């Protein structure tokens, strides 16, 4: 099933996600000691999966990439894509590597993550000092069921809040 939200729902979701992020308790596995939040952005998009042969020779869904729009105050301010990477409208970009995980609120929600920033590009914008990214308040994004043909792709709608932190 593919869900395509209307613009008004996206804007309401972006505003609601921002307020929700301020109230969120961060699990121990995601805590970034000695760092402070610089920016929190709400994401609406899809987790893309590909049907591949696993190490046992069986077909299984494998995560391929995220594709999401980043919002602040209801306005589009950037995008999130494979890498994983986050690109701000000022041109600054960070790339990350998973350092910690926590389960989502339901079985349909992708995990919450703590990602160490491993690359910076695009100049001296807001992302240039970011050292850690937290993915919190996830909703949706998990793909259930078997795949039956290699090279098939499926997209699953998701939303999340991304907290961008820097060392104090």
C-alpha positions in Angstrom: 0.0 0.0 0.0 1.3 3.4 -0.9 0.2 6.5 1.0 0.5 9.9 -0.5 -0.4 12.6 2.1 -1.8 15.9 1.0 0.2 19.1 1.4 -2.0 20.2 4.4 -1.4 16.9 6.1 2.4 17.2 5.5 2.4 20.7 7.0 0.3 19.6 10.0 2.6 16.6 10.5 5.7 18.8 10.3 4.3 21.2 13.0 3.1 18.4 15.2 6.4 16.5 14.9 8.4 19.6 16.0 6.3 20.0 19.1 6.5 16.3 19.9 10.4 16.2 19.6 10.7 18.8 22.4 8.9 16.4 24.8 10.7 13.2 23.9 12.8 11.2 26.4 15.9 9.9 24.6 16.8 6.3 25.3 20.2 5.6 26.9 21.5 4.0 23.7 21.0 7.3 21.8 22.3 9.8 24.4 25.0 12.1 23.0 26.9 13.1 26.2 28.6 16.5 26.0 26.6 17.6 23.0 23.8 20.0 22.5 20.9 20.2 20.0 21.4 22.8 17.3 18.4 21.9 15.1 15.4 19.6 15.1 13.8 18.8 11.7 10.7 16.7 11.0 10.9 14.3 8.1 8.1 12.9 5.9 9.0 10.4 3.2 9.7 6.7 2.5 12.0 3.9 3.4 12.9 2.1 0.2 13.6 -1.7 0.2 14.9 -4.0 -2.5 14.3 -7.8 -2.8 17.7 -9.5 -2.8 19.2 -12.9 -2.2 20.5 -13.1 1.4 23.6 -15.1 2.6 21.5 -18.3 2.8 20.4 -18.0 -0.8 16.8 -16.9 0.1 15.0 -13.9 -1.2 14.5 -11.2 1.4 13.8 -7.5 1.7 16.9 -5.4 2.3 16.9 -1.7 3.2 18.1 0.4 0.3 17.7 4.1 1.1 15.6 6.7 2.7 13.9 9.5 0.7 12.4 12.3 2.8 11.7 16.0 2.9 12.9 17.8 6.0 10.6 20.4 7.5 11.1 23.2 10.1 8.0 25.2 11.2 6.0 23.7 8.4 8.4 24.8 5.7 10.6 22.6 3.5 14.2 23.2 4.7 16.1 20.2 3.3 16.2 16.6 2.3 17.3 13.2 3.6 18.7 10.5 1.2 21.1 7.6 0.8 24.3 7.7 2.7 22.6 8.4 5.0 22.9 12.1 4.3 21.0 15.2 5.4 21.1 18.3 3.2 20.0 21.7 4.5 18.7 24.4 2.2 21.9 26.5 2.9 23.9 23.8 1.0 25.6 22.2 4.0 25.4 18.4 4.2 26.3 15.7 6.8 26.7 12.0 6.3 26.3 9.6 9.2 27.1 6.1 10.5 24.8 4.2 13.0 26.2 4.1 16.5 23.2 3.2 18.6 19.6 1.9 18.1 16.4 1.8 20.1 13.1 0.2 19.1 10.2 2.3 17.7 6.9 2.7 19.5 5.2 -0.1 17.5 6.2 -3.1 15.4 5.6 -1.0 12.2 8.0 1.7 13.2 11.6 1.8 12.1 14.1 2.0 15.0 15.3 5.2 16.6 19.0 5.8 15.8 22.1 7.6 17.0 24.4 8.4 14.1 27.9 9.6 14.3 28.6 12.3 11.6 31.4 10.9 9.4 31.4 13.5 6.6 30.7 17.2 6.0 30.3 19.0 2.7 28.7 22.0 1.1 30.4 24.8 3.0 30.0 26.5 6.3 26.2 26.3 6.8 24.3 25.0 9.8 25.3 21.4 9.3 29.1 22.2 9.3 29.5 21.8 13.1 27.1 18.9 13.5 28.7 15.8 15.1 25.7 13.6 15.9 22.3 13.0 14.5 19.5 11.3 16.4 16.4 9.8 14.6 13.5 9.8 17.1 9.7 9.7 17.1 9.6 7.3 14.2 6.2 6.3 12.7 6.0 3.6 10.0 8.7 2.7 7.6 9.0 -1.1 8.3 8.3 -3.5 5.5 6.7 -6.8 6.4 6.2 -9.9 4.3 8.2 -11.9 1.9 9.5 -10.9 -1.5 9.2 -13.2 -4.5 11.4 -11.8 -7.2 14.9 -10.3 -7.0 15.2 -6.6 -8.0 11.7 -5.7 -6.8 11.4 -2.4 -4.9 8.9 -1.3 -2.3 8.5 2.0 -0.6 7.0 2.3 2.9 5.9 5.7 4.2 7.5 7.0 7.4 8.0 10.1 9.5 10.6 10.9 12.1 12.2 13.8 13.8 16.0 14.3 13.3 17.9 16.1 16.0 21.2 17.5 14.9 23.8 18.0 17.7 27.3 19.5 18.1 29.9 19.2 20.8 29.5 21.8 23.6 
